[in-house]
Amino acid sequence: MPDTEASPRSIRLLIADDEHMIRTALVALLSLEPDLEVVASADNGLAAIDLAVDTAPDVCLLDLEMPQADGLEAAEHIIRAVPTRVVLVTRHARPGVLRRALSARISGFVPKSTPAEQIADVIRDVAAGKRYIDSEIAAAALAAERCPLTDRELDAVRLARSTLSVQQIAERLNLAQGTVRNYLSSAMTKLGVDSRHEAAEHAWQQGWI
């Protein structure tokens, strides 16, 4: 009698990384796995969001550091729009990023040095509803400095990392310029730095923004 047992459905995968060689290598190697199907790839965060909405993959493998929208920002948009799971890949895991990632319902966090075979296993685990956090990234997060800034201070500091003026930051946040200056001054005092740009850099290095 013919075998009527259905073969398991492939895990549909989106891969986003702005480094061409890494992205194409991941696409090629993961496509060799019999139960993984790469349905889309992107070289920036905004493209990843659009492709995720178009293709509704089971799992999105996103580089943390990407232009236009980083992996965490892209993941937050994707998770709100598509019933998918996200694994972030990073070369340098800033300590506070893991906390932000977990609060954003990221399912996996792995370093870029992870072999493709292990990434494939992580994808399978995540697709099955499990969570995977690299042990070294987790240890760094546990030892990280706690963020002393309020949400509004973080909003102001995040925009201060760009070349925007205080007036432009105020317009973006729909706040008065004096209020923005107060938030930035408070953040500088808490972090023990002399400028809003130093505050922004410190917050970025810690992974708070």
TORDREN-781452 format. One record per residue (C-alpha): x, y, z. Coordinates in steps of 0.5 Angstrom, whole numbers, padded with zeros to 4 digits, always signed. Each point is the difference from the previous one (the first is absolute). Layout:
// TORDREN-781452
XYZ/...
//
This chain:
// TORDREN-781452
+0000+0000+0000/+0003+0007-0001/+0002+0004+0005/-0005+0005+0002/+0003+0003+0006/+0001+0008-0002/+0008+0002+0001/+0001+0006+0005/-0001+0007-0003/+0006+0004-0001/+0002+0006+0005/-0001+0006-0004/+0006+0005+0001/+0002+0007-0001/+0007+0002+0000/+0002+0007+0001/+0007+0003+0001/+0004+0006-0004/+0006-0004-0001/+0000-0003-0006/+0004-0006+0001/-0003-0002+0006/-0007+0001-0002/+0002-0004-0007/+0003-0006+0004/-0005+0000+0005/-0005-0001-0005/+0004-0005-0004/+0002-0004+0006/-0007+0000+0004/-0004-0002-0007/+0004-0007+0000/-0004-0002+0006/-0005-0004-0002/-0005+0003+0005/+0001+0007-0001/-0002+0005-0006/+0003+0007-0001/-0006+0004-0003/+0003+0007+0000/+0006+0003+0002/+0002+0008+0001/+0006+0004+0001/-0004+0005+0005/-0005+0001+0005/-0005+0003-0004/+0000-0005-0005/+0000-0005+0005/-0007+0003+0003/-0003+0000-0007/+0002-0007-0002/-0002-0003+0006/-0007+0003-0001/+0000-0002-0007/+0002-0008+0001/-0002-0001+0007/+0006-0004+0002/+0000-0005+0006/+0007+0003+0003/+0004+0006-0002/+0007+0000+0001/+0002+0007+0001/+0007+0004+0000/+0000+0004+0006/+0004+0006-0003/-0003+0002-0007/-0001+0006-0003/-0007+0004+0000/-0003-0004+0005/+0004-0005+0005/-0002-0007+0001/-0003+0002+0007/-0004+0005-0003/-0002-0004-0006/-0002-0006+0004/-0005+0004+0004/-0003+0003-0006/+0000-0007-0003/-0003-0004+0006/-0006+0005+0001/-0002-0001-0008/+0002-0008-0001/-0001-0006+0005/+0007-0002-0001/+0006-0001+0005/+0007+0004-0001/+0007-0002+0002/+0005+0006+0000/+0007-0001-0002/+0006+0005+0002/+0007+0001+0000/+0000+0004+0006/-0005-0001+0005/-0001+0006+0004/-0002-0002+0007/-0007+0004+0001/-0002-0003-0007/-0002-0006+0002/-0005+0002+0006/-0003+0005-0006/+0000-0006-0004/-0004-0005+0005/-0005+0006+0001/-0001+0000-0007/-0002-0007+0000/+0007-0002-0004/+0000-0008+0000/+0008-0001-0002/+0006+0004+0001/+0007-0003-0003/+0007+0003-0002/+0002+0000-0007/+0005-0005+0002/-0005-0005+0001/+0001-0006-0006/-0006+0000-0005/-0001-0007+0003/-0002+0002+0007/-0004+0006-0003/-0004-0005-0004/-0001-0003+0007/-0002+0006+0003/-0005+0002-0005/-0003-0007+0001/-0001+0001+0007/-0003+0007-0001/-0005-0003-0005/-0002-0005+0005/-0001+0006+0005/+0006-0001+0004/+0005+0006+0002/+0007+0000-0001/+0005+0005+0003/+0008-0001-0001/+0003-0001+0007/+0005+0005-0001/-0005+0006-0002/-0004-0002+0006/+0006+0000+0005/+0002+0007-0003/-0008+0002+0001/+0000-0002+0007/+0006+0004+0002/-0002+0006-0004/-0001+0007+0003/-0008+0001+0001/-0002+0006-0004/-0002+0006+0005/-0003+0004-0005/-0008+0001-0001/-0004-0002-0006/+0000+0008-0002/+0007+0001+0001/+0002-0006-0004/-0004+0003-0006/+0003+0006+0000/+0007-0003+0001/-0001-0005-0006/-0002+0006-0005/+0006+0004+0003/+0005-0005-0003/-0002+0002-0007/+0002+0007-0002/-0007+0003+0002/+0000+0007+0004/-0004+0000+0006/-0006+0004-0004/+0000-0006-0005/+0000-0005+0006/-0006+0004+0003/-0004+0000-0006/+0001-0008-0001/-0002-0001+0007/-0006+0005+0000/+0003+0004+0006/+0003+0007+0002/+0007+0001-0001/+0001+0002+0007/-0003-0007+0002/+0005-0004-0005/+0006+0004+0003/-0003-0002+0007/+0000-0007-0002/+0007+0000-0003/+0003+0004+0006/-0003-0005+0005/+0003-0006-0004/+0007+0003-0001/+0000+0001+0008/-0002-0007+0001/+0005-0003-0005/+0005+0005+0003/+0002+0003-0007/+0001+0007-0003/-0004+0000-0006/-0006-0003-0003/+0004-0004-0005/+0004-0003+0005/-0006-0002+0004/-0003-0003-0007/+0006-0004-0001/+0000-0003+0007/-0007-0002-0001/+0001-0003-0007/+0007-0004+0003/-0004-0003+0006/-0006-0002-0005/-0005+0005+0003/-0002+0003-0007/
//
